[in-house]
Amino acid sequence: MGTLGSRLERFIADCAAKAYTEPQEAIVHHHAPISRTAWERVRHFLQPTEGKNVLDIGCADGFAMRMFMEEGFAEATGITCSREDAHEANERGMRNVCVLDMHEIGDLRDEFVPQKVGELDLVWARHVLEHSPIPLFVLQEIHSILRPGTGKLYVEVPDPATACHHCANVQHFSCFGREGWEGLFDKAGFTPLDTFVFNVQVKAGDDRYFCWLLGLK
């Protein structure tokens, strides 16, 4: 059977294999506008942006990375578990993209932009934590790579109680209500700075996204 560690690694790899690439139409007409609106809501917590760094987890084709560079961030880095997304981001001019599973984010210390780990001002995590079977672990790893004292985390996850039936999505392993997520944030060492909701219309019907900007305790 192998050790607990090896079994857990296989389990996480099997979950990661279910990840998907967002269609370009969904990025342009759905995710990019929502990202812009979310940033407009929380930007005052991170201004001025000059000299600050951001890591976009699940960066897709780099659309949010481009937004952050346009907003004056010194550096935007992205990670994705999709080689197709990384290639597309590179083609669109976003070179600082690494193919890496979010559970391996601690490996950034050794393998990717090590000079920035522990100095990240913002981690952007839209619609990624629901794809983790162990989101508390991911949150603790994120906590460890943020700038002590001032680092921020933006989280956006789907409400499981909508017409989209996110709990039935085979790629969604962690579908919690607002209180469940906030309990995990607290355990991982985060405190809410701002909380809001996006109500959106998708093909399946009404959907809702829970959103938080989190600071470090």
C-alpha positions as CSV (number, residue, x, y, z in Angstrom):
1,M,0.0,0.0,0.0
2,G,2.9,2.3,0.6
3,T,3.4,4.9,3.3
4,L,0.7,7.5,4.3
5,G,2.8,10.1,2.5
6,S,2.9,8.2,-0.7
7,R,-0.8,7.4,-0.6
8,L,-1.6,11.0,0.1
9,E,0.6,12.1,-2.8
10,R,-1.2,9.7,-5.2
11,F,-4.6,10.9,-3.9
12,I,-3.7,14.5,-4.5
13,A,-2.3,13.7,-8.0
14,D,-5.5,11.9,-8.9
15,C,-7.5,14.9,-7.8
16,A,-5.3,17.3,-9.7
17,A,-5.7,15.2,-12.8
18,K,-9.4,16.2,-12.9
19,A,-8.5,19.9,-13.3
20,Y,-9.7,21.6,-16.4
21,T,-8.7,24.5,-18.6
22,E,-11.2,27.4,-18.8
23,P,-12.5,28.1,-22.3
24,Q,-11.4,31.5,-23.6
25,E,-15.0,32.6,-23.9
26,A,-15.5,32.0,-20.2
27,I,-12.4,34.0,-19.4
28,V,-13.3,37.0,-21.5
29,H,-17.0,37.2,-20.7
30,H,-17.0,35.9,-17.1
31,H,-13.8,35.5,-15.1
32,A,-11.9,38.6,-16.4
33,P,-14.8,41.1,-15.6
34,I,-15.4,39.6,-12.2
35,S,-11.7,39.7,-11.4
36,R,-11.6,43.4,-12.4
37,T,-14.7,44.1,-10.2
38,A,-13.1,42.2,-7.2
39,W,-9.9,44.2,-7.6
40,E,-11.7,47.5,-7.7
41,R,-13.4,46.4,-4.4
42,V,-10.2,45.5,-2.5
43,R,-7.5,47.6,-4.2
44,H,-7.4,50.3,-1.5
45,F,-6.0,47.6,0.9
46,L,-2.9,47.2,-1.3
47,Q,-2.3,50.7,-2.6
48,P,0.2,52.0,-3.5
49,T,1.0,49.0,-5.7
50,E,4.5,50.1,-6.7
51,G,7.1,47.6,-5.5
52,K,4.6,45.0,-4.5
53,N,4.4,41.4,-5.8
54,V,1.4,39.2,-6.5
55,L,1.1,35.4,-7.0
56,D,-2.0,34.2,-9.0
57,I,-2.9,30.6,-8.2
58,G,-4.7,29.0,-11.1
59,C,-3.7,31.8,-13.4
60,A,-5.3,30.3,-16.6
61,D,-4.0,32.4,-19.5
62,G,-2.6,35.1,-17.3
63,F,-5.6,37.5,-17.6
64,A,-5.4,38.6,-13.9
65,M,-1.6,38.8,-14.0
66,R,-1.9,41.3,-16.9
67,M,-4.4,43.3,-14.8
68,F,-2.0,43.5,-11.9
69,M,0.9,44.6,-14.0
70,E,-1.3,47.3,-15.5
71,E,-2.2,48.3,-12.0
72,G,1.4,49.0,-11.1
73,F,2.6,45.8,-9.4
74,A,6.3,45.3,-9.7
75,E,5.9,41.6,-10.5
76,A,3.1,39.2,-11.2
77,T,3.8,35.4,-11.0
78,G,1.3,32.7,-11.9
79,I,1.0,29.0,-11.2
80,T,-1.2,26.5,-13.0
81,C,-1.5,22.7,-13.2
82,S,-2.2,23.0,-16.9
83,R,0.7,23.1,-19.4
84,E,-1.8,24.4,-22.0
85,D,-2.6,27.4,-19.8
86,A,1.1,28.0,-19.1
87,H,1.8,28.0,-22.9
88,E,-1.2,30.3,-23.5
89,A,0.0,32.7,-20.8
90,N,3.5,32.7,-22.3
91,E,2.1,33.4,-25.8
92,R,0.2,36.4,-24.3
93,G,3.4,37.8,-22.8
94,M,3.1,36.5,-19.2
95,R,6.5,34.7,-18.9
96,N,6.5,34.3,-15.1
97,V,4.2,31.2,-15.1
98,C,5.1,27.9,-13.4
99,V,3.3,24.6,-14.0
100,L,2.8,23.6,-10.3
101,D,0.0,22.0,-8.3
102,M,-1.3,24.3,-5.6
103,H,-0.5,21.7,-2.9
104,E,3.2,22.1,-3.9
105,I,3.2,25.9,-3.4
106,G,5.8,25.5,-0.6
107,D,8.2,24.3,-3.3
108,L,8.3,27.8,-4.7
109,R,11.0,28.4,-2.1
110,D,13.4,26.1,-4.0
111,E,12.2,26.0,-7.6
112,F,10.6,29.3,-8.6
113,V,11.2,33.0,-7.8
114,P,12.8,32.0,-4.4
115,Q,13.8,35.6,-3.8
116,K,10.1,36.6,-3.6
117,V,8.8,33.8,-1.3
118,G,8.1,35.3,2.1
119,E,7.9,38.7,0.4
120,L,4.6,38.2,-1.5
121,D,2.2,41.1,-0.9
122,L,-0.8,39.4,-2.4
123,V,-1.9,35.9,-3.3
124,W,-4.9,35.8,-5.7
125,A,-6.9,32.6,-5.4
126,R,-10.1,32.7,-7.4
127,H,-12.0,29.5,-7.8
128,V,-9.1,27.2,-6.8
129,L,-9.6,26.2,-3.1
130,E,-12.7,24.2,-4.0
131,H,-10.5,22.1,-6.2
132,S,-8.4,21.0,-3.2
133,P,-9.3,18.0,-1.0
134,I,-7.3,19.5,1.8
135,P,-7.8,23.3,1.6
136,L,-6.6,24.0,5.1
137,F,-3.2,22.7,4.1
138,V,-3.1,24.9,1.0
139,L,-4.2,27.9,3.2
140,Q,-1.3,27.2,5.6
141,E,1.1,27.0,2.7
142,I,-0.1,30.3,1.4
143,H,0.3,31.9,4.8
144,S,3.9,30.8,4.8
145,I,4.8,32.6,1.6
146,L,3.2,35.9,2.3
147,R,5.1,38.9,3.6
148,P,4.9,38.7,7.4
149,G,2.5,41.2,8.9
150,T,1.2,42.9,5.7
151,G,0.6,40.1,3.2
152,K,-2.9,39.7,1.8
153,L,-4.9,36.8,0.4
154,Y,-7.9,37.1,-1.9
155,V,-10.2,34.1,-2.0
156,E,-13.3,33.5,-4.1
157,V,-15.2,30.2,-4.0
158,P,-18.7,29.1,-5.2
159,D,-21.7,28.9,-2.9
160,P,-22.7,25.2,-2.9
161,A,-26.4,26.1,-2.6
162,T,-27.1,27.4,-6.1
163,A,-28.5,26.1,-9.4
164,C,-25.0,25.1,-10.4
165,H,-24.9,22.2,-7.8
166,H,-21.2,22.6,-7.2
167,C,-21.2,19.7,-4.8
168,A,-22.0,17.4,-7.8
169,N,-19.0,18.8,-9.8
170,V,-16.4,16.0,-10.0
171,Q,-13.6,18.7,-9.9
172,H,-15.0,20.4,-6.7
173,F,-13.7,18.5,-3.7
174,S,-14.4,21.1,-1.0
175,C,-17.8,22.8,-1.2
176,F,-18.5,24.7,2.0
177,G,-20.8,27.5,3.1
178,R,-19.5,30.8,4.2
179,E,-19.0,29.8,7.9
180,G,-17.1,26.6,6.9
181,W,-14.6,28.6,4.9
182,E,-14.2,31.3,7.5
183,G,-13.5,28.6,10.1
184,L,-10.7,27.3,7.9
185,F,-9.3,30.8,7.4
186,D,-9.2,31.3,11.1
187,K,-7.4,28.0,11.7
188,A,-4.8,28.9,9.0
189,G,-4.0,32.2,10.6
190,F,-6.0,34.6,8.5
191,T,-8.5,37.3,9.5
192,P,-11.1,38.9,7.1
193,L,-10.5,42.5,6.0
194,D,-13.4,42.6,3.6
195,T,-16.2,40.1,2.7
196,F,-18.7,40.3,-0.2
197,V,-20.7,38.2,-2.7
198,F,-21.0,38.1,-6.4
199,N,-24.4,37.0,-7.7
200,V,-24.0,35.9,-11.3
201,Q,-26.0,34.3,-14.1
202,V,-24.5,31.3,-15.9
203,K,-26.0,28.7,-18.3
204,A,-27.2,26.5,-15.4
205,G,-29.0,29.5,-13.8
206,D,-28.3,31.6,-10.7
207,D,-24.9,31.3,-9.1
208,R,-23.2,32.9,-6.2
209,Y,-19.5,33.4,-5.2
210,F,-18.3,34.1,-1.7
211,C,-15.4,36.5,-1.6
212,W,-12.9,37.5,1.0
213,L,-9.8,39.7,1.3
214,L,-7.8,38.2,4.2
215,G,-5.0,39.6,6.2
216,L,-2.5,37.8,8.5
217,K,-3.3,37.5,12.2
